[in-house]
Amino acid sequence: MLKGGLTVDESGPAELYFESEDTMVEIWVDSVSLQPFTQEEWNSHQEQSIIKARKGTVRIRAINSEGEPIPNATISLQQNRLGFPFGCAVEKNILGNQAYINWFTKRFTVTTFGNAMKWYSTERIRGKETYSEADAMLKLFKQHGIAVRGHNVLWDDPKYQPEWVKSLSSKDLYNAVKQRVFSVVSRYKGQLLGWDVVNENLHFSFFESKLGPNASNVIYAMAHANDPKTTMFMNEYNTLEKPTGSAASPAKYLKTLRELQNIRVAGKIPLGIGLESHFGTPNIPYMRSALDTLAATGLPIWLTEVDVKAPQNVQAKYFEQVLREGHAHPQVKGMVTWSGYNPAGCFVMCLTDGNFKNLPTGDVVDKLLHEWGGLGRKIIGLTDTDGFFEASLFLGDYDFNISSPVTNSKGSYSFKLTSDEQSHLVVRV
């Protein structure tokens, strides 16, 4: 089955046709369905998916010391941690900047280091490795319970190699790659959410051109051998962003992914799908169809570098559309925006200014966090005549207080909502 989505900015007659690059193949179509939708219908589908994938039901019953139900007890719930991993990329400028640390840790549960772990940062001069910045950043985020994605082991773009790497012979390059993989992956073994192993290896082929067409497969096997329990990601752009003409279309992405799945090692390599998500004007129907195609693998999908390059009057709007669509897809297991704040300027967009006052894109993040249960969102309600209080909540960590007008007593409790199944709690007040 072929599935796609499109938006049309003009009205009038249209012709739908199927085209193949292989002139020897005759395309037969058994059935075609073209379904229009309204924005309200699209939003409704998103909400249904969110309820199923991101929320669960908690049922609290208040009883007294005799086990009798307590009606009209006040329940006050506060979510302390979002269950869905949502984060933002950072640079070394966060170190020692308490205002930035406070702004960041209030909002996010995951991060990616924009440059600190990359080869050109850790071994600018051949044989002289330094991990001081990456180590300090990892220590900081561990202290705040914020998970870190490993970005990246190697980058297939020839522009982003350490200068000394570019002129190496094939033999010397292989040895340098082997040392690089061992150095960075073993150093952070078991400490990261995942590794972007050979970044952008559909668009570029630096290592393939020097080491042979199976270079990526060899490098993934090396990385896995040094950190066997951590997920190894592909990481590409224009898989979600561009419906046509991309070197990293969903079909091409899946082709390379299947090759990685067939690597012969002791046990299967745990693989993940990294989608950078550097958007211009987003085509949300296409984004959903691309996610559906990739989701059929059953592998975890992450939106790894979400930003929007667009005029200021629409940038925040488009940014919100992308984040909502990603959050609503059940196979998307986390999202990282790119990035928060950089005094030298962000790649495409920042979320905050130098005084840590939100820019419009940062306001989008806060708006969505409030909706999704972040930023300490509170819910207050009363138990019914049988002592029950029930609520549909976003997955995550919660504290709640309960006070009884009957027994004139109070209690404080906590729980973790981890699935879409109903959680039952019985508390004595």
Backbone torsions as a table, in degrees:
resi	resn	phi	psi	omega
1	MET	NA	134.8	173.2
2	LEU	-100.6	137.9	-179.5
3	LYS	-137.2	140.0	178.4
4	GLY	-153.9	177.1	177.9
5	GLY	-149.2	152.1	179.8
6	LEU	-154.0	156.8	171.2
7	THR	-117.5	144.5	-177.7
8	VAL	-124.0	127.6	-176.8
9	ASP	-97.7	5.6	-179.9
10	GLU	-128.5	157.5	176.7
11	SER	-110.9	156.5	179.8
12	GLY	130.3	179.6	-179.6
13	PRO	-62.9	148.3	178.9
14	ALA	-140.7	152.4	178.1
15	GLU	-117.2	126.9	178.7
16	LEU	-101.5	124.9	-179.8
17	TYR	-140.8	158.6	179.5
18	PHE	-114.3	133.6	-174.2
19	GLU	-128.6	139.9	178.1
20	SER	-125.1	146.1	176.1
21	GLU	-77.0	-17.2	-178.7
22	ASP	-92.8	105.5	-176.8
23	THR	-71.9	-11.6	179.5
24	MET	-85.6	-7.0	-177.0
25	VAL	-103.5	128.6	175.2
26	GLU	-98.3	125.5	-176.8
27	ILE	-90.0	125.2	173.4
28	TRP	-110.8	136.9	179.9
29	VAL	-119.0	119.1	179.2
30	ASP	-78.2	-43.3	-179.4
31	SER	-155.7	148.9	179.9
32	VAL	-133.1	136.3	175.6
33	SER	-126.8	123.2	176.5
34	LEU	-120.8	112.2	-171.7
35	GLN	-118.1	118.8	174.3
36	PRO	-77.8	161.5	177.7
37	PHE	-149.9	155.9	174.4
38	THR	-94.7	164.1	177.3
39	GLN	-62.1	-35.1	179.0
40	GLU	-64.3	-40.7	177.9
41	GLU	-65.3	-40.1	179.1
42	TRP	-63.4	-46.0	179.8
43	ASN	-62.6	-37.7	179.4
44	SER	-64.1	-40.4	178.3
45	HIS	-65.3	-40.8	175.8
46	GLN	-57.3	-46.8	-177.2
47	GLU	-64.0	-40.5	177.5
48	GLN	-62.2	-41.0	179.4
49	SER	-66.7	-39.5	178.9
50	ILE	-63.2	-43.9	179.3
51	ILE	-59.1	-40.6	-177.3
52	LYS	-75.1	-40.3	-171.8
53	ALA	-95.9	-27.9	-170.1
54	ARG	-116.0	-5.6	-174.7
55	LYS	-125.1	159.4	174.8
56	GLY	-141.9	169.9	-179.7
57	THR	-109.0	131.5	174.6
58	VAL	-113.8	137.3	179.7
59	ARG	-126.2	116.5	-177.7
60	ILE	-109.8	132.9	175.9
61	ARG	-119.0	127.9	178.2
62	ALA	-99.3	127.7	177.9
63	ILE	-131.8	158.1	176.8
64	ASN	-90.8	-173.0	-175.8
65	SER	-64.8	-20.8	177.7
66	GLU	-91.8	2.5	-179.6
67	GLY	82.6	12.4	-179.7
68	GLU	-88.7	143.7	-178.6
69	PRO	-65.0	147.6	177.5
70	ILE	-112.9	108.6	177.2
71	PRO	-79.8	158.7	174.7
72	ASN	59.6	22.7	171.8
73	ALA	-74.9	139.2	-178.8
74	THR	-86.3	124.8	177.0
75	ILE	-108.4	125.4	176.8
76	SER	-121.2	110.5	-176.8
77	LEU	-103.6	139.6	173.3
78	GLN	-135.7	127.2	177.3
79	GLN	-84.6	126.2	-178.0
80	ASN	-99.6	-20.2	-178.8
81	ARG	-151.2	130.3	178.9
82	LEU	-72.1	133.3	178.6
83	GLY	-72.5	-31.6	179.0
84	PHE	-81.3	122.3	-179.4
85	PRO	-65.0	118.2	-178.3
86	PHE	-135.8	126.1	-172.2
87	GLY	-148.8	-167.4	-173.9
88	CYS	-152.4	142.4	177.3
89	ALA	-73.2	150.9	179.1
90	VAL	-135.9	159.5	171.8
91	GLU	-115.5	178.3	-175.8
92	LYS	-64.8	-15.6	-178.4
93	ASN	-65.4	-9.2	176.3
94	ILE	-75.3	-23.0	-177.9
95	LEU	-64.9	125.5	178.7
96	GLY	77.7	-1.0	-179.3
97	ASN	-101.0	90.4	-172.4
98	GLN	-64.1	-35.1	178.4
99	ALA	-62.9	-41.5	178.1
100	TYR	-67.7	-43.2	178.6
101	ILE	-58.2	-45.1	-179.5
102	ASN	-62.8	-45.1	179.6
103	TRP	-60.6	-44.0	-174.6
104	PHE	-70.7	-51.3	-172.6
105	THR	-69.3	-19.5	176.1
106	LYS	-68.4	-25.2	-169.5
107	ARG	-109.5	-39.8	-162.3
108	PHE	-113.3	153.4	179.5
109	THR	-116.5	-1.6	-179.7
110	VAL	-151.0	152.7	177.5
111	THR	-146.1	166.4	172.5
112	THR	-132.2	136.5	176.1
113	PHE	-81.8	121.5	-176.6
114	GLY	-59.6	-39.5	-175.8
115	ASN	-137.6	-21.5	-165.2
116	ALA	-61.3	-27.8	-179.1
117	MET	-96.4	-6.7	-175.4
118	LYS	-71.3	154.7	-174.0
119	TRP	-58.4	-41.6	-177.8
120	TYR	-68.4	-14.5	176.2
121	SER	-91.9	-34.4	-173.7
122	THR	-92.7	-18.0	179.6
123	GLU	-145.7	63.9	-179.3
124	ARG	-63.5	-36.8	176.0
125	ILE	-109.5	132.4	-175.2
126	ARG	-55.0	127.6	176.7
127	GLY	84.0	-5.5	179.5
128	LYS	-113.3	91.3	-177.6
129	GLU	-91.2	142.6	173.6
130	THR	-142.6	129.4	179.2
131	TYR	-119.2	19.7	-173.2
132	SER	-60.1	-42.7	-179.5
133	GLU	-68.8	-47.2	180.0
134	ALA	-63.0	-40.8	178.8
135	ASP	-61.9	-45.5	-178.7
136	ALA	-65.1	-39.5	179.4
137	MET	-67.8	-42.4	178.6
138	LEU	-62.7	-41.9	178.3
139	LYS	-60.3	-44.0	179.2
140	LEU	-58.2	-49.0	-175.3
141	PHE	-73.5	-29.8	172.8
142	LYS	-61.9	-39.7	179.8
143	GLN	-61.3	-27.5	-178.1
144	HIS	-103.9	9.2	177.9
145	GLY	66.8	28.9	-179.1
146	ILE	-103.9	123.7	-177.9
147	ALA	-75.3	156.2	-176.5
148	VAL	-126.9	133.7	170.6
149	ARG	-89.0	141.4	179.4
150	GLY	-85.5	109.5	-174.7
151	HIS	-134.5	116.0	-16.0
152	ASN	-129.7	166.7	178.3
153	VAL	-71.5	-54.7	177.3
154	LEU	-140.0	157.8	-179.9
155	TRP	-127.0	125.6	-173.8
156	ASP	-79.5	-4.5	178.1
157	ASP	-78.9	122.1	-178.2
158	PRO	-60.0	-24.6	-178.9
159	LYS	-66.8	-26.5	-170.9
160	TYR	-108.6	34.2	171.8
161	GLN	-95.3	151.1	167.4
162	PRO	-54.5	142.8	-174.4
163	GLU	-55.0	-38.2	-176.1
164	TRP	-70.3	-19.1	-178.8
165	VAL	-74.0	-33.2	-168.9
166	LYS	-62.7	-27.5	-175.9
167	SER	-103.1	7.9	-178.5
168	LEU	-70.0	148.3	170.9
169	SER	-68.7	165.5	-179.7
170	SER	-58.2	-43.0	-179.3
171	LYS	-64.5	-45.9	-179.7
172	ASP	-67.4	-35.8	178.1
173	LEU	-64.8	-43.6	178.7
174	TYR	-57.7	-45.7	-180.0
175	ASN	-65.4	-37.9	178.2
176	ALA	-67.0	-41.0	177.4
177	VAL	-62.9	-45.2	-180.0
178	LYS	-59.7	-42.6	178.9
179	GLN	-68.0	-41.0	178.9
180	ARG	-61.0	-48.0	-179.3
181	VAL	-61.0	-47.7	179.2
182	PHE	-60.4	-44.3	-174.1
183	SER	-62.1	-54.5	-173.4
184	VAL	-78.4	-39.5	-175.1
185	VAL	-73.1	-43.5	179.6
186	SER	-69.7	-30.3	179.5
187	ARG	-63.1	-39.2	-176.3
188	TYR	-109.8	20.8	-179.9
189	LYS	-51.7	128.7	175.2
190	GLY	73.1	6.2	-176.2
191	GLN	-108.9	-6.0	-172.7
192	LEU	-120.8	158.0	177.5
193	LEU	-68.6	-31.6	-177.3
194	GLY	179.2	169.6	178.3
195	TRP	-119.8	131.3	162.6
196	ASP	-82.7	106.2	-164.9
197	VAL	-83.1	-61.8	174.9
198	VAL	-119.1	94.2	-172.7
199	ASN	-64.2	130.1	172.4
200	GLU	58.4	44.5	-178.1
201	ASN	-83.8	5.4	168.9
202	LEU	-92.2	-34.4	178.2
203	HIS	-81.6	-30.6	-173.1
204	PHE	-130.7	166.3	-174.2
205	SER	-151.6	40.6	-179.4
206	PHE	-56.8	-48.9	-176.0
207	PHE	-73.4	-34.2	176.4
208	GLU	-64.8	-38.6	-178.7
209	SER	-68.0	-25.7	-177.7
210	LYS	-98.8	-34.1	-171.1
211	LEU	-114.0	-4.0	179.8
212	GLY	109.2	162.8	-172.7
213	PRO	-64.4	-19.5	-179.7
214	ASN	-96.7	17.7	-175.4
215	ALA	-57.4	-45.2	-178.8
216	SER	-61.7	-42.9	178.9
217	ASN	-58.5	-43.5	179.9
218	VAL	-63.5	-41.6	-177.4
219	ILE	-69.2	-40.2	176.4
220	TYR	-61.9	-40.8	178.0
221	ALA	-63.6	-40.2	176.6
222	MET	-60.9	-48.6	-177.9
223	ALA	-61.6	-44.0	179.0
224	HIS	-61.2	-40.2	-179.7
225	ALA	-63.1	-30.3	-179.0
226	ASN	-89.5	-14.9	179.7
227	ASP	-152.9	71.8	-166.3
228	PRO	-68.3	-19.4	-176.4
229	LYS	-97.1	-7.5	-176.6
230	THR	-93.0	140.3	-178.4
231	THR	-67.7	133.4	179.2
232	MET	-103.7	118.1	-173.4
233	PHE	-101.5	144.2	153.5
234	MET	-79.5	155.8	178.6
235	ASN	-147.1	115.3	-172.0
236	GLU	-140.6	158.2	174.6
237	TYR	-113.6	161.4	-179.8
238	ASN	67.4	19.7	170.3
239	THR	-83.6	-39.6	175.7
240	LEU	-97.3	-26.4	-166.8
241	GLU	-80.6	-33.3	-172.6
242	LYS	-123.3	121.9	-180.0
243	PRO	-70.2	-24.0	-174.8
244	THR	-136.2	154.6	168.7
245	GLY	71.5	17.6	-177.4
246	SER	-95.6	139.5	173.5
247	ALA	-69.3	-12.9	-177.4
248	ALA	-122.0	39.2	176.4
249	SER	-59.5	160.5	178.4
250	PRO	-52.5	-40.6	-179.4
251	ALA	-64.4	-43.3	179.8
252	LYS	-70.5	-35.8	176.4
253	TYR	-60.9	-47.3	-178.7
254	LEU	-64.8	-35.1	178.9
255	LYS	-60.3	-47.7	179.1
256	THR	-69.0	-37.1	178.6
257	LEU	-61.3	-40.8	178.6
258	ARG	-64.4	-36.3	176.5
259	GLU	-62.6	-40.6	177.4
260	LEU	-66.4	-36.7	179.0
261	GLN	-65.6	-22.3	-177.9
262	ASN	-93.6	4.1	177.9
263	ILE	-62.2	131.6	-178.8
264	ARG	-88.0	102.8	175.3
265	VAL	-135.8	173.4	177.6
266	ALA	-73.5	99.2	-175.5
267	GLY	86.6	156.0	-178.6
268	LYS	-75.3	144.5	174.7
269	ILE	-74.8	125.6	175.4
270	PRO	-70.6	114.5	-173.9
271	LEU	-108.5	153.2	176.1
272	GLY	-137.5	159.3	-177.4
273	ILE	-106.1	110.9	177.8
274	GLY	-102.1	125.9	-178.2
275	LEU	-123.0	111.8	-171.4
276	GLU	-62.1	-42.2	173.6
277	SER	68.5	50.5	173.1
278	HIS	-92.1	94.5	-171.3
279	PHE	-93.3	153.7	161.7
280	GLY	-101.0	-115.4	170.4
281	THR	-80.9	115.3	-173.5
282	PRO	-74.2	140.5	171.9
283	ASN	-103.9	89.8	-170.4
284	ILE	-65.8	-39.9	175.5
285	PRO	-59.8	-40.4	176.5
286	TYR	-65.8	-40.9	178.6
287	MET	-55.6	-44.7	-179.3
288	ARG	-65.5	-43.0	-178.6
289	SER	-65.5	-37.1	177.8
290	ALA	-66.1	-42.2	176.9
291	LEU	-62.2	-41.7	178.3
292	ASP	-60.2	-42.3	-180.0
293	THR	-61.8	-46.6	-179.0
294	LEU	-71.5	-32.4	-178.6
295	ALA	-65.7	-22.9	180.0
296	ALA	-61.6	-18.2	177.1
297	THR	-71.3	-22.3	-175.0
298	GLY	79.9	0.2	-179.6
299	LEU	-83.7	153.4	178.6
300	PRO	-67.2	137.0	177.8
301	ILE	-110.7	133.9	173.0
302	TRP	-124.4	137.3	166.2
303	LEU	-89.1	112.1	-161.4
304	THR	-99.8	-20.3	-174.1
305	GLU	-146.8	52.7	-168.2
306	VAL	-69.9	123.6	169.1
307	ASP	-154.5	172.6	-178.4
308	VAL	-137.1	123.0	175.0
309	LYS	-98.1	102.1	-175.1
310	ALA	-158.1	162.9	176.0
311	PRO	-55.5	150.0	-174.7
312	GLN	-58.6	-31.1	-176.3
313	ASN	-72.1	-13.3	178.6
314	VAL	-126.3	-6.9	-174.9
315	GLN	-58.7	-49.1	-178.3
316	ALA	-64.4	-38.6	178.4
317	LYS	-61.5	-48.5	179.6
318	TYR	-65.0	-39.3	178.5
319	PHE	-58.8	-44.1	178.9
320	GLU	-64.3	-41.1	179.2
321	GLN	-59.3	-44.4	-178.9
322	VAL	-65.2	-46.4	-178.9
323	LEU	-63.7	-40.6	179.1
324	ARG	-63.5	-43.2	-178.4
325	GLU	-67.1	-40.5	177.5
326	GLY	-64.0	-44.7	-179.3
327	HIS	-63.8	-31.2	-176.5
328	ALA	-79.4	-16.1	-176.2
329	HIS	-84.4	124.9	-173.0
330	PRO	-63.8	-23.6	-177.7
331	GLN	-90.2	-7.3	174.8
332	VAL	-79.6	117.4	-172.5
333	LYS	-101.2	-2.1	177.5
334	GLY	176.7	159.2	179.0
335	MET	-140.1	140.2	176.2
336	VAL	-126.7	126.5	177.5
337	THR	-88.0	162.4	-172.6
338	TRP	-137.2	96.4	4.7
339	SER	-147.4	-167.5	-172.9
340	GLY	-85.1	-69.4	-177.8
341	TYR	-150.9	138.9	175.3
342	ASN	-147.7	120.5	-178.7
343	PRO	-60.7	-23.5	178.4
344	ALA	-85.8	-2.9	-177.8
345	GLY	102.4	139.7	-179.2
346	CYS	-84.5	165.5	-176.9
347	PHE	-56.2	-53.4	176.8
348	VAL	-128.2	-41.7	-176.8
349	MET	-151.5	149.0	170.8
350	CYS	-106.9	163.7	175.8
351	LEU	-99.2	-21.0	-175.7
352	THR	-144.3	159.2	175.9
353	ASP	-91.3	-175.1	-176.4
354	GLY	-69.1	-15.3	174.8
355	ASN	-95.6	5.3	179.4
356	PHE	59.1	42.2	166.8
357	LYS	-103.8	131.4	-174.3
358	ASN	-58.6	138.3	163.3
359	LEU	-82.6	170.9	179.9
360	PRO	-53.2	-35.8	177.2
361	THR	-67.3	-35.4	175.3
362	GLY	-67.5	-34.5	175.4
363	ASP	-63.5	-34.9	175.9
364	VAL	-61.4	-45.8	178.9
365	VAL	-58.2	-47.4	-178.8
366	ASP	-65.2	-38.7	177.7
367	LYS	-60.0	-46.0	-178.9
368	LEU	-70.2	-38.4	177.1
369	LEU	-60.9	-40.6	176.6
370	HIS	-61.3	-41.7	179.1
371	GLU	-66.6	-41.0	-172.9
372	TRP	-86.6	0.8	175.8
373	GLY	102.1	2.5	179.0
374	GLY	-83.3	-176.9	178.0
375	LEU	57.2	34.9	173.6
376	GLY	66.6	35.3	-179.6
377	ARG	-59.0	137.2	-177.6
378	LYS	-114.0	145.4	175.5
379	ILE	-130.8	130.9	-178.7
380	ILE	-124.1	137.0	178.7
381	GLY	-157.4	178.4	-179.3
382	LEU	-119.6	147.8	172.8
383	THR	-72.3	151.8	-179.9
384	ASP	-84.8	-170.2	-176.1
385	THR	-63.3	-22.2	177.8
386	ASP	-97.2	9.6	177.4
387	GLY	83.7	11.6	-176.3
388	PHE	-98.9	143.7	168.8
389	PHE	-130.1	128.3	-177.4
390	GLU	-128.9	139.2	179.5
391	ALA	-148.9	146.0	171.9
392	SER	-92.1	118.8	-171.9
393	LEU	-126.2	153.2	170.8
394	PHE	-69.6	144.8	-178.8
395	LEU	-62.4	143.7	179.8
396	GLY	155.4	-166.6	-178.4
397	ASP	-100.0	134.8	-175.6
398	TYR	-130.5	147.2	162.3
399	ASP	-113.4	148.2	172.7
400	PHE	-146.3	148.5	175.4
401	ASN	-112.3	146.2	177.7
402	ILE	-134.4	134.2	178.1
403	SER	-131.7	139.9	-175.1
404	SER	-112.7	125.6	174.9
405	PRO	-73.7	-17.0	-177.9
406	VAL	-82.0	-51.1	-177.3
407	THR	-92.8	-7.2	-178.6
408	ASN	55.0	41.5	-178.5
409	SER	-130.7	164.5	-177.4
410	LYS	-133.2	161.1	175.5
411	GLY	-153.1	151.0	178.4
412	SER	-123.4	136.4	-174.2
413	TYR	-143.6	171.1	175.6
414	SER	-144.9	156.8	176.2
415	PHE	-157.1	164.4	178.4
416	LYS	-121.0	121.6	178.0
417	LEU	-97.5	111.9	-168.9
418	THR	-117.5	-5.3	-179.5
419	SER	-149.0	176.6	179.8
420	ASP	-85.2	7.1	176.3
421	GLU	-82.2	158.4	-178.0
422	GLN	-75.7	134.0	176.0
423	SER	-104.0	132.3	-179.5
424	HIS	-111.1	128.8	176.9
425	LEU	-127.6	133.3	175.5
426	VAL	-118.0	124.6	-177.9
427	VAL	-125.7	140.9	175.4
428	ARG	-95.0	131.2	-178.3
429	VAL	-121.8	NA	NA
